[in-house]
Amino acid sequence: MQNFQRKERGEKRESNQMVFGIRAVIEAIDSGKEIESLFVQRGLSGSLFLELKSLMKEHNIGFQQVPIEKLNRITRKNHQGVIAVISPIVYERIEDLLPTIYEKGETPLLLMLDGVTDVRNMGAIARTAECAGVHAIIVPRKGSAEINPDAIKTSAGALYKIPVCREDSLGKTGRFLIESGVQLVVSTEKTQDSIYEIDYTTPTCVIMGAEDVGVSDDLIRISDKLAKIPMFGEIGSLNVSVSAGIVIYEAVRQRSK
C-alpha cells in the first residue's frame, strides 16, 4: 500500500462562515468562495436579486427557497432575503485530480458516496478513508451531507486533509472514471458476490449508498462489479460508515500484500 502524502487542505475553521445580504453573497461568489448552502426568500425579486440569480446559474449553485421566518430564525440581521453558508473546505474536481494520481505512479483508490446525507456518517467515513489512504471522496452537488462543523468534528479533521470532489452528476462522473481505467465497485445487497471476491489492486472506486435506498440504479447499471458484505446475524444491515470501512480495508489488505 502506498503511503499517500497530502498537504493541509485550506484554512482550518471551526465553523461555517455565514454571509447574508444579496450584495455580500454576490461578492462571496465572485471571490471564489465555496457555497455549501444558499437560502433564498420565497417571492424575492428585484434587479440585484436577478444579478445574483444569474451568477448562481453561471456557477451552477443550487439554492433553497424558504419562507422569511426560516431566514429570521437563522439571523435577525438585515439578510435581504438571502443567506449563504460558506464551506469550511475547498472542493476539487475528480477530472483534475485523477491525472495527478496516475502521474505519481499510484493506483487510484476512490470512494463515491451516493445519497449519504447524515453529517456524522460523512465525518466518520472521511476519517476512515483518510486513514486508509483513499485518494478522494466523491459526492453529488445535491443530495449529500453538508460539510459543516459536525462533519469536521466527527472526521477528527480528516475532511481538511482528504480531497472531496463535489460533482454535478455521479452517473457522468462514473462514466468518466470507467473511461479513465477505474473500475466501479458498488457495495449492495443486490448480488450474491462477496466483497472478498473482488480484486481491488487495480484502479478502483468503491460506491456506497444511503442506508435506506442504497446505491441508485443508474450507478448500478454502469458499474463493473456488485459486491455485498456477508451478514450472519438477524439484523442484516450495517451503518454506512461501518460498511465503508469494511470495504475500504479489504482494499487496503489486498494492496498491502
C-alpha positions in Angstrom: 0.0 0.0 0.0 1.4 3.4 -1.0 2.0 6.0 1.7 0.0 8.9 0.3 1.4 12.3 1.2 -1.1 15.1 1.5 -0.8 18.8 2.2 -3.1 20.6 4.5 -6.3 21.4 2.6 -7.3 25.0 3.2 -7.6 27.2 6.2 -8.9 25.4 9.3 -12.1 27.0 10.5 -14.1 25.7 13.5 -17.4 26.7 12.0 -19.0 27.5 8.6 -18.9 31.2 7.7 -22.4 32.7 7.2 -22.9 35.5 4.6 -26.1 37.4 4.4 -27.4 40.1 2.1 -27.7 40.0 -1.7 -24.6 42.1 -2.4 -22.5 40.3 0.1 -23.4 36.9 -1.3 -22.7 38.1 -4.9 -19.2 39.3 -3.7 -18.6 35.9 -2.0 -19.4 34.0 -5.2 -17.3 36.4 -7.3 -14.3 35.9 -5.0 -14.4 32.2 -5.5 -15.9 31.1 -2.1 -17.4 27.6 -2.0 -21.1 27.9 -1.2 -22.2 25.0 1.0 -25.8 26.0 1.1 -27.9 29.0 -0.1 -31.3 30.1 1.3 -33.5 32.5 -0.7 -36.7 34.0 0.5 -39.8 32.9 -1.5 -41.0 35.5 -3.9 -37.8 37.6 -3.8 -37.4 39.9 -6.8 -35.6 43.0 -7.9 -32.6 43.8 -10.2 -30.0 42.9 -7.6 -31.6 39.5 -7.0 -31.7 38.9 -10.8 -27.9 39.6 -10.8 -27.4 37.1 -8.0 -29.7 34.6 -9.8 -27.7 34.9 -13.0 -24.4 34.4 -11.0 -25.8 31.3 -9.3 -26.8 29.8 -12.7 -23.3 30.6 -14.1 -21.6 28.8 -11.2 -24.2 26.1 -11.0 -25.1 26.9 -7.4 -28.3 25.4 -6.1 -30.5 27.1 -3.6 -33.5 26.5 -1.4 -36.5 28.8 -1.5 -37.7 29.2 2.1 -40.2 31.4 4.0 -38.8 34.5 5.6 -39.5 33.0 9.0 -36.7 30.5 8.4 -34.3 33.2 7.4 -35.2 35.2 10.5 -34.5 32.2 12.7 -31.0 31.9 11.2 -30.2 35.6 11.8 -32.0 38.7 12.9 -29.7 40.9 10.9 -30.7 42.5 7.6 -30.4 39.5 5.4 -32.4 41.0 2.5 -33.9 37.6 1.8 -30.6 35.8 1.1 -28.3 33.8 3.4 -25.3 31.8 2.2 -23.2 29.3 4.1 -19.5 29.2 3.0 -18.0 25.7 3.1 -15.1 25.2 5.5 -13.3 23.2 2.8 -12.3 23.7 -0.8 -13.9 21.2 -3.1 -12.0 19.7 -6.0 -12.9 18.1 -9.3 -12.1 14.5 -10.0 -11.3 15.3 -13.6 -8.4 17.4 -12.3 -7.3 15.1 -9.5 -7.3 11.7 -11.2 -4.5 12.5 -13.7 -2.2 13.7 -10.9 -2.7 10.4 -9.1 -1.7 8.4 -12.2 1.3 10.8 -12.8 2.6 10.0 -9.3 2.6 6.3 -10.3 -0.1 5.5 -7.7 -3.1 3.2 -8.1 -6.2 5.2 -7.6 -8.5 4.2 -4.7 -11.6 6.4 -4.6 -14.8 6.4 -2.6 -18.1 7.7 -4.0 -21.0 8.4 -1.7 -24.4 8.3 -3.3 -27.1 9.8 -1.1 -25.3 9.8 2.2 -26.9 12.8 3.9 -26.1 12.3 7.6 -23.2 14.6 8.5 -21.8 12.4 11.2 -21.7 9.4 8.8 -20.0 11.7 6.4 -17.4 12.6 9.0 -16.8 9.0 10.2 -16.4 7.8 6.6 -13.9 10.6 5.8 -11.9 9.7 8.9 -11.7 6.1 7.8 -10.9 7.0 4.2 -8.1 9.3 5.2 -6.5 6.8 7.5 -6.7 4.1 4.7 -5.0 6.3 2.1 -8.1 6.8 -0.1 -7.2 9.4 -2.7 -10.5 11.2 -2.8 -14.2 11.2 -1.7 -16.7 11.9 -4.4 -20.1 13.3 -3.5 -23.0 14.8 -5.5 -23.7 18.5 -5.5 -27.3 17.8 -4.5 -28.5 15.2 -2.0 -25.3 14.9 0.1 -24.4 15.7 3.6 -23.2 19.2 4.3 -19.6 19.6 5.2 -20.3 21.5 8.4 -18.7 21.7 11.9 -20.4 18.5 13.0 -18.9 16.6 9.9 -15.5 18.2 10.5 -15.5 17.3 14.2 -16.7 13.7 13.6 -13.9 13.3 10.9 -11.3 14.3 13.5 -10.1 16.9 11.0 -9.8 14.3 8.1 -12.1 16.5 5.9 -9.3 19.1 5.9 -6.8 16.6 4.6 -8.6 14.3 2.1 -9.8 15.8 -1.2 -13.6 16.0 -1.5 -14.9 16.2 -5.1 -18.4 17.6 -5.4 -19.8 16.7 -8.8 -23.0 17.7 -10.7 -23.8 14.1 -11.8 -22.5 10.9 -10.2 -23.5 9.0 -13.3 -21.4 11.2 -15.6 -18.5 11.0 -13.1 -18.8 7.2 -13.0 -18.6 7.0 -16.8 -15.5 9.3 -16.7 -13.9 7.0 -14.2 -14.6 4.0 -16.4 -13.1 5.7 -19.4 -10.0 6.6 -17.3 -9.4 2.9 -16.4 -11.1 2.9 -12.9 -13.4 0.0 -12.1 -16.6 0.9 -10.2 -17.4 -1.5 -7.3 -20.9 -1.0 -5.8 -21.5 -2.1 -2.3 -25.0 -3.6 -2.4 -27.2 -6.4 -1.2 -28.5 -6.9 -4.8 -25.9 -9.6 -5.6 -24.5 -12.9 -4.5 -20.9 -11.9 -4.9 -18.9 -11.1 -1.7 -16.7 -8.1 -1.3 -13.9 -10.6 -0.7 -14.1 -11.9 -4.3 -13.3 -8.5 -5.8 -9.8 -7.5 -7.0 -9.1 -4.1 -5.5 -5.4 -3.9 -6.6 -6.5 -2.3 -9.9 -7.7 1.4 -10.0 -10.9 1.3 -8.1 -13.8 3.5 -7.0 -15.9 2.0 -4.2 -19.5 3.2 -4.3 -21.6 3.3 -1.1 -25.2 4.3 -0.9 -27.7 5.6 1.6 -28.8 3.1 4.2 -32.5 3.3 3.3 -32.3 3.1 -0.5 -28.8 2.1 -1.3 -26.9 3.0 -4.5 -29.0 4.4 -7.3 -30.0 2.1 -10.2 -28.2 4.4 -12.7 -24.8 3.8 -11.0 -25.5 0.1 -10.6 -26.2 -0.2 -14.3 -22.8 1.2 -15.3 -20.8 -0.4 -12.5 -18.2 -3.1 -13.2 -18.8 -5.1 -10.0 -21.5 -5.6 -7.4 -20.4 -6.9 -4.0 -22.1 -7.4 -0.7 -20.8 -7.7 2.9 -21.5 -11.1 4.3 -24.2 -11.0 7.0 -24.8 -13.7 9.6 -26.9 -12.0 12.2 -30.6 -11.3 12.4 -30.5 -7.5 11.8 -28.9 -7.9 8.3 -27.6 -4.4 7.8 -24.8 -2.1 8.9 -24.3 1.6 9.4 -23.0 3.0 6.1 -19.8 4.3 7.8 -19.1 0.9 9.2 -19.8 -0.7 5.8 -17.5 1.7 4.0 -14.7 0.9 6.5 -15.1 -2.8 5.9 -14.9 -2.5 2.1 -12.0 0.1 2.1 -9.9 -2.0 4.4 -10.4 -5.1 2.3 -8.8 -3.0 -0.5 -6.0 -2.0 1.9 -5.4 -5.6 2.8 -5.1 -6.7 -0.8 -2.9 -3.8 -1.7 -0.6 -4.4 1.3 0.4 -7.8 0.1 
